[in-house]
Amino acid sequence: MKVVNRIKANEDFAFTIKNGRKFRAESFVIYVTKNDLNYTRVGLSVSKKLGDAVTRNRLKRQLRAMCDSLIDYNAYSLDLAIVARRSILDFTFQENSNLLKDLLGKVYRS
């Protein structure tokens, strides 16, 4: 995921979570708002409750890899805040990727 496609500012991230539409799956919650840009931005949130720094960084790397394979960043003008839930640890990378794919399908259809 390119840096330009990341939500880095806390204000943007908080705005997306507060005002965005919520989509839930077993391992993820996605908040979605429209942006004024010509591309999609993604913010990731992995809580300290999910594990130590090594575990959280591994999960963030996996989420970025899933996003790169599933999201066409130039197709929509959206801000996505993806929050990992505790059950993400119970599934494999492929199972989580399939859950995220299904959830993104719901996002794009609405």
C-alpha positions as CSV (number, residue, x, y, z in Angstrom):
1,M,0.0,0.0,0.0
2,K,1.5,3.3,-1.1
3,V,1.8,6.0,1.6
4,V,-0.6,8.3,-0.4
5,N,-3.3,5.6,0.1
6,R,-3.0,5.5,3.9
7,I,-5.0,7.5,6.4
8,K,-2.3,8.9,8.7
9,A,-3.9,11.9,10.3
10,N,-5.7,11.2,13.5
11,E,-8.5,13.7,12.5
12,D,-9.2,11.9,9.3
13,F,-9.2,8.5,11.0
14,A,-11.5,9.8,13.8
15,F,-13.9,11.5,11.3
16,T,-14.2,8.3,9.4
17,I,-15.0,6.2,12.5
18,K,-17.4,8.8,13.9
19,N,-19.3,9.6,10.7
20,G,-18.8,6.6,8.5
21,R,-21.1,3.7,7.6
22,K,-20.2,0.6,9.6
23,F,-19.8,-2.8,8.0
24,R,-19.1,-5.8,10.3
25,A,-17.6,-9.2,9.8
26,E,-16.3,-11.8,12.2
27,S,-12.7,-10.5,12.1
28,F,-13.1,-6.9,10.9
29,V,-15.2,-3.7,11.2
30,I,-15.0,-1.3,8.3
31,Y,-16.0,2.3,8.5
32,V,-16.6,4.1,5.2
33,T,-16.9,7.8,4.2
34,K,-16.6,9.5,0.9
35,N,-13.6,11.8,0.3
36,D,-12.9,14.6,-2.0
37,L,-9.9,12.9,-3.5
38,N,-9.7,10.8,-6.7
39,Y,-8.5,7.7,-4.9
40,T,-9.2,5.5,-1.9
41,R,-7.4,5.8,1.4
42,V,-7.2,3.1,4.0
43,G,-6.5,3.3,7.7
44,L,-5.7,0.3,9.8
45,S,-6.3,-0.2,13.6
46,V,-4.9,-3.1,15.5
47,S,-5.5,-2.8,19.3
48,K,-3.0,-3.7,22.0
49,K,-5.6,-6.1,23.2
50,L,-4.7,-8.4,20.2
51,G,-1.1,-9.1,21.4
52,D,2.4,-7.8,21.7
53,A,4.1,-5.5,19.2
54,V,5.3,-8.4,17.1
55,T,1.8,-9.8,16.7
56,R,0.3,-6.4,16.0
57,N,2.9,-5.6,13.4
58,R,2.4,-9.0,11.7
59,L,-1.3,-8.4,11.6
60,K,-0.8,-4.9,10.1
61,R,1.5,-6.3,7.4
62,Q,-1.1,-9.0,6.6
63,L,-3.9,-6.4,6.4
64,R,-1.9,-4.2,4.1
65,A,-1.2,-7.2,1.8
66,M,-4.9,-8.1,1.8
67,C,-5.8,-4.5,1.0
68,D,-3.3,-4.4,-1.9
69,S,-4.7,-7.5,-3.5
70,L,-8.4,-6.6,-2.9
71,I,-8.7,-2.9,-3.3
72,D,-8.5,-0.9,-6.6
73,Y,-7.3,2.4,-5.0
74,N,-8.2,4.5,-8.1
75,A,-11.7,3.1,-8.7
76,Y,-13.5,4.9,-5.8
77,S,-13.2,8.1,-3.7
78,L,-13.5,6.5,-0.3
79,D,-11.9,6.6,3.1
80,L,-11.9,3.2,4.8
81,A,-11.0,2.6,8.4
82,I,-10.4,-1.1,9.0
83,V,-10.5,-2.2,12.6
84,A,-9.2,-5.7,13.5
85,R,-11.2,-7.7,16.0
86,R,-10.0,-10.3,18.4
87,S,-11.2,-13.2,16.2
88,I,-8.7,-12.3,13.5
89,L,-6.2,-14.4,15.5
90,D,-8.5,-17.5,15.2
91,F,-8.4,-17.6,11.4
92,T,-5.7,-18.2,8.8
93,F,-4.5,-15.5,6.4
94,Q,-6.6,-16.9,3.6
95,E,-9.7,-17.1,5.7
96,N,-9.3,-13.5,6.8
97,S,-8.6,-12.5,3.3
98,N,-11.9,-14.1,2.2
99,L,-13.8,-12.4,5.0
100,L,-12.3,-9.0,4.0
101,K,-13.2,-9.7,0.4
102,D,-16.8,-10.4,1.2
103,L,-17.0,-7.3,3.5
104,L,-15.5,-5.1,0.8
105,G,-18.0,-6.4,-1.7
106,K,-20.8,-5.2,0.7
107,V,-19.1,-1.8,1.0
108,Y,-18.9,-1.3,-2.8
109,R,-22.4,-2.5,-3.4
110,S,-23.9,0.1,-1.0
